[in-house]
Amino acid sequence: MSDALIVIALLLTGLTATAAALTRDPGRQAAVLALLGLCLAVLFTVLQAPDVALSQLGVGSAVTPLLILLTVRRVRREERSDDRPDRTE
């Protein structure tokens, strides 16, 4: 039974990693990366590494996607402000 769980977790991780690599929009990619972090946490739990799974859950599923979303938001805001004409007269 445990071998089947390992294979399922590996396949799920491989599928989400492929989806993350093929996603073009950074906002959607952050969501897929959060899902990938969750799949990796499940894989580590199945492989009996709960401490690594907890670290992955915190960093890979929460912090990294949040930083990506904040960066995308800031870049888009700066792009919009660059499009405005200067009001210096």
Backbone bond lengths (Angstrom), bond angles and torsions (degrees), N, CA, C in turn:
res aa  C-N    CA-C-N  psi(-1)  N-CA   C-N-CA  omega(-1)  CA-C   N-CA-C  phi
1 M - - - 1.453 - - 1.520 111.53 -
2 S 1.335 117.86 -39.58 1.460 119.43 -177.62 1.531 111.48 -68.94
3 D 1.342 116.78 -31.88 1.469 119.07 176.62 1.520 110.98 -64.26
4 A 1.320 116.78 -38.41 1.460 120.93 178.51 1.525 110.63 -65.44
5 L 1.334 117.75 -39.95 1.463 120.97 177.76 1.523 111.46 -64.62
6 I 1.310 116.55 -39.38 1.466 120.72 178.55 1.527 110.37 -64.03
7 V 1.323 116.82 -44.41 1.463 120.75 179.72 1.525 110.73 -63.71
8 I 1.341 116.90 -43.42 1.467 120.29 178.65 1.516 110.79 -62.96
9 A 1.340 117.29 -44.21 1.464 120.57 179.73 1.527 111.12 -64.82
10 L 1.322 117.63 -38.95 1.467 120.80 177.56 1.529 111.60 -65.25
11 L 1.320 116.84 -42.95 1.463 120.21 178.83 1.526 111.33 -64.73
12 L 1.319 116.46 -42.15 1.457 120.61 178.87 1.529 111.14 -64.22
13 T 1.314 115.96 -40.51 1.465 120.34 177.48 1.529 110.69 -65.80
14 G 1.308 117.01 -41.89 1.463 120.37 178.13 1.520 112.76 -63.69
15 L 1.324 116.22 -39.49 1.464 119.95 178.86 1.532 111.59 -67.16
16 T 1.320 116.89 -43.41 1.466 118.65 -179.67 1.524 111.40 -70.94
17 A 1.330 117.94 -32.66 1.466 120.33 176.03 1.527 110.67 -66.27
18 T 1.315 116.53 -39.77 1.464 120.38 176.70 1.524 110.81 -65.10
19 A 1.321 116.32 -42.01 1.468 120.20 178.21 1.527 110.93 -63.11
20 A 1.333 117.05 -38.72 1.468 120.36 178.66 1.522 110.79 -66.05
21 A 1.315 116.53 -38.09 1.464 119.83 -179.65 1.527 111.95 -71.26
22 L 1.327 117.28 -29.16 1.454 120.60 -177.13 1.526 113.97 -92.03
23 T 1.319 117.31 -9.38 1.463 121.10 179.93 1.517 109.24 -77.00
24 R 1.326 116.94 129.65 1.461 121.32 -174.33 1.530 112.85 -95.34
25 D 1.334 118.16 -36.19 1.450 121.96 -177.30 1.535 109.78 -77.44
26 P 1.340 118.30 125.42 1.469 120.22 -176.74 1.519 113.64 -61.44
27 G 1.311 118.45 -34.00 1.459 120.36 178.45 1.518 111.99 -65.30
28 R 1.314 115.31 -45.34 1.467 119.41 177.41 1.525 110.96 -69.24
29 Q 1.312 115.94 -34.13 1.454 119.48 179.36 1.524 111.09 -64.38
30 A 1.318 118.03 -35.05 1.460 120.95 176.84 1.524 110.69 -63.70
31 A 1.333 116.93 -39.82 1.465 120.35 177.90 1.527 110.92 -66.18
32 V 1.320 116.52 -41.08 1.464 120.02 179.21 1.528 110.23 -68.41
33 L 1.332 117.33 -35.43 1.466 120.22 176.41 1.527 111.44 -65.43
34 A 1.333 116.82 -35.69 1.462 119.58 175.36 1.524 110.51 -63.70
35 L 1.318 116.38 -41.05 1.467 120.57 176.86 1.529 110.83 -65.70
36 L 1.325 116.46 -38.66 1.467 120.14 176.61 1.526 111.06 -62.99
37 G 1.328 116.61 -41.40 1.461 119.92 176.82 1.514 111.94 -61.31
38 L 1.322 116.13 -38.30 1.464 120.24 177.66 1.528 110.65 -66.53
39 C 1.322 117.27 -42.40 1.473 120.77 178.49 1.531 110.91 -63.75
40 L 1.322 116.38 -39.83 1.461 119.13 177.61 1.528 111.28 -65.95
41 A 1.323 116.89 -37.44 1.466 119.88 177.02 1.523 110.96 -63.23
42 V 1.336 116.30 -39.95 1.471 119.99 176.35 1.525 110.30 -64.82
43 L 1.330 116.99 -42.16 1.466 120.68 178.79 1.526 111.16 -61.06
44 F 1.323 116.42 -44.33 1.464 119.38 179.19 1.527 111.28 -65.47
45 T 1.319 117.03 -34.56 1.462 119.95 177.42 1.525 110.50 -66.69
46 V 1.326 116.25 -42.42 1.468 120.35 178.55 1.529 110.26 -64.14
47 L 1.330 116.12 -34.67 1.469 120.12 179.16 1.528 112.32 -83.48
48 Q 1.326 116.59 11.28 1.461 124.46 175.41 1.518 112.55 62.31
49 A 1.324 115.83 46.14 1.462 122.30 174.09 1.533 108.09 -126.88
50 P 1.342 117.18 71.04 1.466 119.40 -173.66 1.528 114.03 -66.20
51 D 1.337 118.22 -31.19 1.464 119.87 178.87 1.532 111.23 -67.57
52 V 1.313 116.65 -40.33 1.464 120.72 176.51 1.522 109.68 -68.10
53 A 1.327 117.26 -37.54 1.464 121.29 179.14 1.524 110.97 -63.19
54 L 1.325 117.51 -41.14 1.463 120.25 178.41 1.519 111.24 -66.47
55 S 1.314 117.24 -40.00 1.467 119.98 176.82 1.523 110.73 -63.79
56 Q 1.310 116.72 -43.29 1.458 121.16 178.72 1.518 110.81 -64.10
57 L 1.301 116.70 -39.09 1.455 120.72 179.39 1.522 110.97 -62.67
58 G 1.320 116.65 -42.33 1.458 119.77 -179.49 1.506 113.44 -73.33
59 V 1.318 116.41 -48.02 1.466 120.27 -174.68 1.523 111.40 -83.24
60 G 1.327 117.23 -50.54 1.456 120.79 -173.71 1.516 114.55 -75.95
61 S 1.332 116.97 -28.46 1.463 119.32 -177.19 1.514 113.28 -98.98
62 A 1.330 117.79 -18.88 1.457 119.28 -175.46 1.523 113.21 -121.35
63 V 1.315 117.52 -57.00 1.460 120.63 -170.29 1.531 111.72 -71.31
64 T 1.306 117.70 -49.50 1.469 120.45 -177.05 1.532 112.63 -62.55
65 P 1.344 119.76 -48.97 1.471 118.10 176.81 1.529 112.75 -61.98
66 L 1.338 117.24 -35.33 1.455 119.94 178.07 1.526 111.23 -64.19
67 L 1.313 117.18 -43.35 1.464 119.99 177.71 1.528 111.78 -64.35
68 I 1.314 117.06 -37.74 1.465 120.17 177.57 1.526 110.33 -64.70
69 L 1.336 117.21 -45.04 1.459 120.23 179.39 1.524 112.00 -63.18
70 L 1.327 117.10 -40.66 1.463 119.82 178.02 1.525 111.63 -65.41
71 T 1.317 116.73 -38.38 1.459 120.63 178.82 1.528 110.87 -67.16
72 V 1.316 117.14 -44.21 1.463 121.02 178.58 1.526 109.77 -61.43
73 R 1.319 116.73 -42.10 1.463 120.21 179.15 1.520 111.47 -61.52
74 R 1.318 116.12 -43.44 1.461 119.50 -178.86 1.533 111.52 -67.94
75 V 1.313 116.99 -41.63 1.467 120.29 179.51 1.520 109.87 -63.38
76 R 1.322 117.24 -43.45 1.471 119.72 179.57 1.524 111.19 -65.53
77 R 1.325 117.23 -36.46 1.459 120.20 178.09 1.523 110.51 -66.37
78 E 1.324 117.08 -40.59 1.469 120.23 178.70 1.523 111.45 -68.40
79 E 1.325 117.18 -34.70 1.460 120.06 177.16 1.523 110.22 -64.93
80 R 1.328 116.68 -39.03 1.460 119.63 178.53 1.520 111.35 -67.97
81 S 1.326 117.48 -37.46 1.459 119.54 -179.63 1.529 111.14 -72.73
82 D 1.328 117.96 -26.79 1.466 120.87 176.62 1.522 111.70 -72.34
83 D 1.331 117.77 -24.76 1.458 121.53 -179.51 1.528 112.70 -77.40
84 R 1.331 117.10 -17.93 1.458 120.24 -178.81 1.528 110.29 -76.70
85 P 1.309 116.51 141.75 1.478 118.57 176.87 1.526 110.57 -73.03
86 D 1.324 115.79 149.69 1.454 121.02 178.12 1.524 109.73 -70.15
87 R 1.321 115.61 142.82 1.459 119.53 -179.88 1.515 111.77 -104.27
88 T 1.280 117.21 26.62 1.467 119.77 177.54 1.512 108.96 -81.65
89 E 1.318 115.51 126.18 1.466 119.63 -178.82 1.491 110.30 -125.09
